[in-house]
Amino acid sequence: MRRRSIVSACLLVWGASGCGTERPIAGSDAVEGAEGCPLVPDLDSLPVASVALEFEIGTVDGDSVSTFGRITDVALLSDGSLAVADGMRRQILRIGPTGELLNRIGRPGDGPGEYRYPWAIEALADDRVAVFDPVLWRISTFAMDGTLVGEDFPDPEPEFGQNPEVRFDARGRLFNLSFSSYQESLIEDVGGRRGLGRGTVSVNRWDAVERTWLRYVDTPGPEVYLDLESGTIVDVLGSKKTVWDVDAEGQVVFVDNQGLTVQRVRDAGLGPTCLGSRSTVVERLGPEAEKSYYGAADLSPETPSDLVRQTRATRRNIPLPSTLPTADLIVVDTEGHIWIRLAPPYPRPTRARWLRLPARDAAPVTAEPPIYFRPEVIDPPRWIGSDRGAFDIPVIRGFVVSDPERVALRAPAAIGPGGPGSTARRPRAAPAPAQANHGHGW
């Protein structure tokens, strides 16, 4: 969530040593504003990729392989198997091509090779898996067979009443959304005793050698309602949140969702470079949508609507933002393309709308997977992540998203009954000093 438009040092010396050369968005040679930022194309003019379900893993009841508590992350390993972190059940399962359990990675506990809550995982080079535990603030690195090969303890950073928002790059370096200056800046942004505001957060990377956090970029944090007299902070309907991701090389990509501006920061100490922008405003919810929300009319039959309705009713007198966010999620795929999920209207439709800003010689496209599907790995043409299944149970789903601009991105893998197949390829190289991949295989 970056509402600022910055003419950065890198942008002013585009192509200079240390900044690299950013390519404009393919298929868009229009320029918006004095900064020379490529114009994001009109979404309605873009082709739509087809989305086909390839596999699903998850059942209402059964063994521990197919029954999940809360899927917190999914990683695609080099042999085509999946590592699935289940925070509620405190386990990481390695699941094979036909949905069978190959082995467990780590175990519950506080000691070496253990975790209290497996929150974020990442497939690294040499068949290793990085795991972050927000309870112990520990990074553990495992071999695919579950053997512990290393661990590190980053300095805990201030949080915002939730699990830390973290990402790994392909080298296993940890990035975190820091709230160290959020409270003070939120009070300043509200400018009074109560009101809506957004404090400032920063994306930082843990330097395991220097034992310190390196700041990459400051950006607006979550939009909330602050009441200093009662000392409460409340989430509100239609609020904006920080939308960011890290690519395989450790470059931070983030979206200003006050409008729609995509920026990249290559390394700590470098300013952001604008990759694409469009001036757009999403108007606030209308009275009918608000009535539907407070009446819990959007909930599925399986949801405890009475409890949700009571919770929402307590917020009825809280003012809503004047505009809605333009985007609420961003994922950099294994080829470097940037996928942005546009914030859905309310009530939510059955399908989400994603925009791809290509990194190389490809055209922008859109795709429309199910609304609650959250991709943890996009390895074109495959998207793998968590979703809601029947009776709102957590499931893992894989989709094939076919690019309309190309006949075939890659031959589909063979799919066994009840699970993913694999035509694993060699991990792609990350920059020196290490080689790694970012969600390989398939």
Secondary structure in CASP SS format (residue, H / E / C, confidence):
PFRMAT SS
TARGET T0000
AUTHOR 0000-0000-0000
METHOD secondary structure of the structure
MODEL  1
M C 1.00
R C 1.00
R C 1.00
R C 1.00
S C 1.00
I C 1.00
V C 1.00
S C 1.00
A H 1.00
C H 1.00
L H 1.00
L H 1.00
V C 1.00
W C 1.00
G C 1.00
A C 1.00
S C 1.00
G C 1.00
C C 1.00
G C 1.00
T C 1.00
E C 1.00
R C 1.00
P C 1.00
I C 1.00
A C 1.00
G C 1.00
S C 1.00
D C 1.00
A C 1.00
V E 1.00
E E 1.00
G C 1.00
A C 1.00
E C 1.00
G C 1.00
C E 1.00
P E 1.00
L E 1.00
V C 1.00
P C 1.00
D C 1.00
L H 1.00
D H 1.00
S H 1.00
L C 1.00
P C 1.00
V E 1.00
A E 1.00
S E 1.00
V E 1.00
A E 1.00
L E 1.00
E E 1.00
F E 1.00
E E 1.00
I E 1.00
G C 1.00
T C 1.00
V C 1.00
D C 1.00
G C 1.00
D C 1.00
S C 1.00
V C 1.00
S C 1.00
T C 1.00
F C 1.00
G C 1.00
R C 1.00
I E 1.00
T E 1.00
D E 1.00
V E 1.00
A E 1.00
L E 1.00
L C 1.00
S C 1.00
D C 1.00
G C 1.00
S C 1.00
L E 1.00
A E 1.00
V E 1.00
A E 1.00
D E 1.00
G C 1.00
M C 1.00
R C 1.00
R C 1.00
Q E 1.00
I E 1.00
L E 1.00
R E 1.00
I E 1.00
G C 1.00
P C 1.00
T C 1.00
G C 1.00
E C 1.00
L E 1.00
L E 1.00
N E 1.00
R E 1.00
I C 1.00
G C 1.00
R E 1.00
P E 1.00
G C 1.00
D C 1.00
G C 1.00
P C 1.00
G C 1.00
E E 1.00
Y E 1.00
R C 1.00
Y C 1.00
P C 1.00
W C 1.00
A E 1.00
I E 1.00
E E 1.00
A E 1.00
L C 1.00
A C 1.00
D C 1.00
D C 1.00
R E 1.00
V E 1.00
A E 1.00
V E 1.00
F E 1.00
D E 1.00
P C 1.00
V C 1.00
L C 1.00
W C 1.00
R E 1.00
I E 1.00
S E 1.00
T E 1.00
F E 1.00
A E 1.00
M C 1.00
D C 1.00
G C 1.00
T C 1.00
L E 1.00
V E 1.00
G E 1.00
E E 1.00
D E 1.00
F C 1.00
P C 1.00
D C 1.00
P C 1.00
E C 1.00
P C 1.00
E C 1.00
F C 1.00
G C 1.00
Q C 1.00
N C 1.00
P C 1.00
E C 1.00
V E 1.00
R E 1.00
F E 1.00
D C 1.00
A C 1.00
R C 1.00
G C 1.00
R C 1.00
L E 1.00
F E 1.00
N E 1.00
L E 1.00
S E 1.00
F C 1.00
S C 1.00
S C 1.00
Y H 1.00
Q H 1.00
E H 1.00
S H 1.00
L H 1.00
I H 1.00
E H 1.00
D H 1.00
V H 1.00
G C 1.00
G C 1.00
R C 1.00
R E 1.00
G E 1.00
L E 1.00
G E 1.00
R E 1.00
G E 1.00
T E 1.00
V E 1.00
S E 1.00
V E 1.00
N E 1.00
R E 1.00
W E 1.00
D E 1.00
A C 1.00
V C 1.00
E C 1.00
R C 1.00
T E 1.00
W E 1.00
L E 1.00
R E 1.00
Y E 1.00
V E 1.00
D E 1.00
T E 1.00
P E 1.00
G E 1.00
P E 1.00
E E 1.00
V E 1.00
Y E 1.00
L E 1.00
D E 1.00
L C 1.00
E C 1.00
S C 1.00
G C 1.00
T E 1.00
I E 1.00
V E 1.00
D E 1.00
V C 1.00
L C 1.00
G C 1.00
S C 1.00
K C 1.00
K C 1.00
T C 1.00
V E 1.00
W E 1.00
D E 1.00
V E 1.00
D C 1.00
A C 1.00
E C 1.00
G C 1.00
Q C 1.00
V E 1.00
V E 1.00
F E 1.00
V E 1.00
D E 1.00
N C 1.00
Q C 1.00
G C 1.00
L E 1.00
T E 1.00
V E 1.00
Q E 1.00
R E 1.00
V E 1.00
R C 1.00
D C 1.00
A C 1.00
G C 1.00
L C 1.00
G C 1.00
P C 1.00
T E 1.00
C E 1.00
L E 1.00
G E 1.00
S E 1.00
R E 1.00
S C 1.00
T C 1.00
V C 1.00
V E 1.00
E E 1.00
R C 1.00
L C 1.00
G C 1.00
P H 1.00
E H 1.00
A H 1.00
E H 1.00
K H 1.00
S H 1.00
Y H 1.00
Y H 1.00
G C 1.00
A C 1.00
A C 1.00
D C 1.00
L C 1.00
S C 1.00
P C 1.00
E C 1.00
T C 1.00
P C 1.00
S H 1.00
D H 1.00
L H 1.00
V H 1.00
R H 1.00
Q H 1.00
T H 1.00
R H 1.00
A H 1.00
T C 1.00
R C 1.00
R C 1.00
N C 1.00
I C 1.00
P C 1.00
L C 1.00
P C 1.00
S C 1.00
T E 1.00
L E 1.00
P C 1.00
T C 1.00
A E 1.00
D E 1.00
L E 1.00
I E 1.00
V E 1.00
V E 1.00
D C 1.00
T C 1.00
E C 1.00
G C 1.00
H C 1.00
I E 1.00
W E 1.00
I E 1.00
R E 1.00
L E 1.00
A C 1.00
P C 1.00
P C 1.00
Y C 1.00
P C 1.00
R C 1.00
P C 1.00
T C 1.00
R E 1.00
A C 1.00
R E 1.00
W E 1.00
L E 1.00
R E 1.00
L E 1.00
P C 1.00
A C 1.00
R C 1.00
D C 1.00
A C 1.00
A C 1.00
P C 1.00
V E 1.00
T E 1.00
A E 1.00
E C 1.00
P C 1.00
P E 1.00
I C 1.00
Y C 1.00
F C 1.00
R E 1.00
P E 1.00
E E 1.00
V E 1.00
I E 1.00
D E 1.00
P C 1.00
P C 1.00
R E 1.00
W E 1.00
I E 1.00
G E 1.00
S E 1.00
D E 1.00
R E 1.00
G C 1.00
A H 1.00
F H 1.00
D H 1.00
I C 1.00
P E 1.00
V E 1.00
I E 1.00
R E 1.00
G E 1.00
F E 1.00
V E 1.00
V E 1.00
S E 1.00
D C 1.00
P C 1.00
E C 1.00
R C 1.00
V C 1.00
A C 1.00
L C 1.00
R C 1.00
A C 1.00
P C 1.00
A C 1.00
A C 1.00
I C 1.00
G C 1.00
P C 1.00
G C 1.00
G C 1.00
P C 1.00
G C 1.00
S C 1.00
T C 1.00
A C 1.00
R C 1.00
R C 1.00
P C 1.00
R C 1.00
A C 1.00
A C 1.00
P C 1.00
A C 1.00
P C 1.00
A C 1.00
Q C 1.00
A C 1.00
N C 1.00
H C 1.00
G C 1.00
H C 1.00
G C 1.00
W C 1.00
END
